[in-house]
């Protein structure tokens, strides 16, 4: 991690999860920055990082997450946040009720940017959407996402420690850490 870097997120859940995954405290800063809407999570994260550096004038860490449903051609992707706010995680399960294909991909991009340089880590976890919400841990759509490696359990049916070793966010931060160590 770059000295003086701050984690730009409005989500205290993502902040705690990132600290657990990285094993170090992170200063969290909430910024009101315009966020591009679209289906390319990497583009959205890059623009968010650039805007945050311009505002703060310090190195920043940002992440963006996408949940891509195969039956819907990748939708809602990065727009999943708005679906969660409008209809809740059970809506993801209901949306797929008319489809035989419940496959989903959890995709996270983590970017560390210092104004001149950028390091990108990506994490992708294939899985599926459960028929109904299950579990009590985690946040967001954890109650409906069943990772391929999870033995049929949703993220929300796992301990934080188990989820944080192989989740899409963990893989993105691990990938970012490897790139930083190579510098």
Secondary structure, 3 states (H helix, E strand, C coil): CCCCCEEECCCHHHHHHHHHHHCCCCCEECCCCCCCCCCCHHHHHHHHHHHHHHHHCCCEEEEEEEEEEHHHCCCEECCHHHHHHHHCCHHHHHHHHHCCCCEEEEEEEEEEECCCCEEEEEEEEEEEECCCCCCCCCCHHHHCEEECCCCCCCHHHCCHHHHHHHCHHHHHHHHHHHHHHCC
